[in-house]
């Protein structure tokens, strides 16, 4: 494979950390531009197993961020959920709001929005947590007051500054977590954090009992997919509450989504239910589109296509979030300068693939599937779409190009595709029309 395509693949490395016994180790991280130069995405795969309060002081980012909270058993992240998380967010430091998470949820943090603390109040089953930053570098800004002069400052922490270890400034930070679990060894701070407020704080410390989540009450795909006036279900729908959750303003509410439970029919190789965040279809103003699927058998995915002006990242990892490095499959991934000249690379380890905008790629052929794997396609836009080279019409006959030249191209994407079985209905990507493949391993 050409070097320009070889450098788009990154194999995950197990990261043994020292954060504490509240988080499963080893962890897996894709650190964007550090791991794949030119990348515009940062993403972590963490599993929380005990209560913990993180990022006790608010901060904001210069880029959009998405936080994902799932039960840590795929594909049914709904039935495996049994936790409660409190999170704080808002446009300003003085108007943050308390968000209570009692079911699988995704939160959009527009760039510049203040957020945190992040408090895992109750963790009776492990929680899969993903923080997705739409940038190749990570960075945050906090508001402080210097102890010596009283001056107010915005402090920036990030990769661009080559962050050093707080325990040993001569070394670079590796996010090992030692400083978090050994706070008594930290050097004294030269500043204090500026006080912040929560406009809807109600004093309630816990809203649910153990086992309160009811997966049958989760919103499903028929309620969510391609409905122009769709508004996310109240984020208390799928649980029994000891106390009512604090109300959210409209600005915050539209950025908090109880994840739909998608009942699909792709085939035994892709079990249901699935968790899918369909960008603007599900959330007003979204700039991200992502699925979390489990593949259990051989299959072929997608015709060769490009994404105009938008990058995509595809993750392949073991299906158990507690051990994503338990991987036993062979995947053939095709790239090319045009759809008629493709080269392939074989993936045999947990890997992320960066697909730059306007780069021809696919099919993806899953073979030697001895163990299930997670297939996560992350698209850096709120509306998903592909452009395919068109050769044949619906009758299998050569299609005449629309414009001058010897080829034509077709677009397929969100909100423009109709059901093949009922042309009056929008496609909800249920998988019933997907060909029933018989593939030899």
Buried (B, 14 or more C-beta within 10 A) or exposed (E): BEEEBEEBBBEBEEBEBEBEEBBBBEBBBBBBBBBBEEBBBBBBBBBBBEBBEBBEEBBBBBBBBBBBBBBBBBBBBBBBBBBBBBBBBBBBBEBBBBBBBBBBBBBBBBEEBBBBBBBBBBBBBBBBBBBBBBBBBBBBBBBBBBEEEEEEEEEBBBBEEEBEBBBEEEEEBEBBBBBBBEEEEEEEEEBEBBEBEBBBEBEBEEBBBEEBBBBEBBBBBEEBBBEEEBEBBEBBBBBBBEEEBBEBEEBBBBBBBBBBBBEBEBBEBBBBBBBBBBBBBBBEEBBBBBBBBBBBBBBBBEEBBBBEEBBBBBBBBBBBBEBBBBBEBBBBBBBBEEBEEBEBBEBEBBBBBBBBBEBBBBBBBBBEBEEBBBBBBBBBBBBBBBBBBBEEEEEEEEBEEEEEEEEBBEEBBBBEBEBEEEEEEBBBBBBEEBEEEEEEE
